[in-house]
Amino acid sequence: MQYKNDVIAAILKELAREAFRLEGQPLETIYFGGGTPSLLSAEEITALFDGIGRHFTLSPGAEITLEANPDDIRPESLRHWRSLGINRLSIGVQSFRDADLQWMNRAHTATEAAAAVATAKAAGFDNFNLDLIYGLPGLDDAAWSENISRALDQGINHLSAYALTVEPQTALATLIRKKQLPDTDPGQQADQFLLLVDQLESAGWEQYEISNFCLPGHRSRHNSAYWEGVPYLGIGPGAHSYNGHSRRWNISNNALYVQGINDNLPVWEEEILTPQNRLNEYIMTSLRRREGLSLLKIESLGGKETVQQVLAAANTYLEAGTLQREVDRLLLTPEGRLFADGIAAALFRE
């Protein structure tokens, strides 16, 4: 990471500067992510924990997650992470197929991915998420099913799976545009999503959010709080915060972030959420969750007329079988989960 020492020093200053925003509330979850925190040295990550400890109270039994690449997982690092209180790992495996990993230009192999999980378990970790990617060109359904099975064989309790997306102005997008690599196939991605859902549900797993699956009792507390609209504080370049009334996001440029913190200037942009914003955000996040959208909550946010408007907009999807109603809730059907963003947008109130 460019400017790593300066960024860490700035993060420590931001922790001190922004601690008042949580008003002494004990931290229920901490999530080290949004980059590759597993690259930090023992001294660097200890400094961050010390900074958190100086300015915040940690709730007993707090969930503390660290994102890690398989190639960064070593016995000495694991021992140190556990000594700091980290009790959950999210490992960016992406695939248990070497062909996929090479296509994605990942540094680790499939064997090393499995070895990383085994090493972490031997060090005493028992709470894991693995990330998988589906819908890659050349990944057929049989290979994707085997990939899912390999993940379950690792003895984990949480899985996040995402369709490959090609971001504009990336090397991958350029290669696809020049016909040097095949483009993604939306039909293939949809088929592999449904295969994923069927295979995990048959294995006794719960799909509690469109892209997130777990064994019963092992939902990510941190991500669940985010989807439920619980306020959170983000620290560091590119970090996002939410207080129930506004959203804030720090600048992503490391040099500008460091300069702003050192000059005691705001390093964020902010959006004040209108009642309409809060209503539409609730529609978007609730439809992605297993519990679905509560009409009682819609009434509390917008009144009885808004409930009738939402139901009228939902009628097309109820008839098409992509939405279903259970008493006072609207839920996506398995097929509807393929169109979650479009259905949510149709229910938004202007």
Residue, then its C-alpha position, 0 to 999 in steps of 0.5 A: m500500500q502506497y503511503k502505508n505508514d502515513v495512512i495508518a498514522a492518519i487512521l489513528k488520528e481519525l479514530a480519535r477525532e471521530a469517536f464522539r460520533l458513537e456517543g460512548q456506545p459499545l462496539e458490537t462488531i468490528y470489520f477490517g476490510g475494504g482492502t487487504p488488511s491481512l498485509l499489515s504487519a503485527e506491529e501495524i495491526t496492533a497499533l490500530f487495535d490499540g487506537i480502537g481500545r483508547h477511544f471505544t468500548l468493546s462489547p463482550g463477545a463482539e464479532i471482530t472480522l478480518e478480511a484475508n487473502p489465502d496467501d497472507i495466512r500464516p501460523e504466526s499471523l493467525r496467532h497474533w490476530r487471535s491474541l488481538g481478539i479477532n474471532r472471524l476470518s473472511i477469506g477471499v478464496q474466489s475459486f477452488r479451481d486453478a483455471d479460474l484463479q489464473w483467469m482472475n490473476r489471483a496469486h494463490t492456487a486452489t491447493e493453497a486456498a484449502a491449506a489456508v483454511a486448514t491452517a486457520k482452523a489449526a490455529g483455533f479459528d472456527n468462524f469463517n466466511l469464504d468468498l466465491i465468484y461464479g459466472l466466469p467464462g469457461l466455468d460450466d455448471a458442473a465445475w461450479s457445483e464442484n466448486i461449491s462442494r469444495a467450499l463446503d468440504q472446508g468445514i466453514n459456516h458462512l459463504s458469500a458468492y457473487a457473479l463476476t462483474v466487469e468494471p469499466q476502465t479496467a484491464l479486464a474490460t479492455l481485454i473483453r472489448k478487444k475480443q481477447l477474452p470472452d464476455t460474461d453471459p447473464g444467462q449462465q450467471a442466472d443458472q449458476f446462482l439458482l444452482l448455488v441456492d439449491q445446492l446450499e439449501s439441500a445441504g441445510w444452509e440458509q440464504y439470509e441475504i441474496s449473496n450470503f449463506c450460512l449454517p443456522g446461527h452463523r449470520s454475519r452480525h456486522n453485515s446484518a446490522y448494516w442491512e437492518g439500518v443500524p448506525y455504523l462508523g467507517i474509518g480510513p480511506g474510502a470508508h463509509s459511515y451511517n448515523g440514521h439520518s445521513r451517509r458519509w464516505n471518506i475520499s479514497n485517495n490515500a495522499l489526499y486522505v492523509q493530507g486532510i487528516n493532518d490538516n484537520l479538515p473534513v475528508w468526507e462527502e455527506e448526503i443528508l437522507t430525506p424521508q424518501n431516501r430512507l424509505n427507498e433504502y429500506i425497500m432495497t435492503s429489506l428485499r435482499r434479506r430472507e425476512g423481506l419487506s415489512l408493510l408495517k415498517i413501510e407504514s411507519l416510514g411513509g404512511k398508509e397511502t405509501v403502503q397502498q402505493v407499494l402494493a400496487a407497484a408490487n402487483t405485477y411481480l406478485e402475479a408473475g411469481t417473482l414476489q410473494r406476500e406473507v401476511d404483512r411482508l413481501l418477499l422475493t421468490p427464488e426466481g425473483r432474487l435474480f431481479a432484486d434490484g429491478i423489483a426494488a426500483a419499481l417499488f421505490r417512491e418518488 
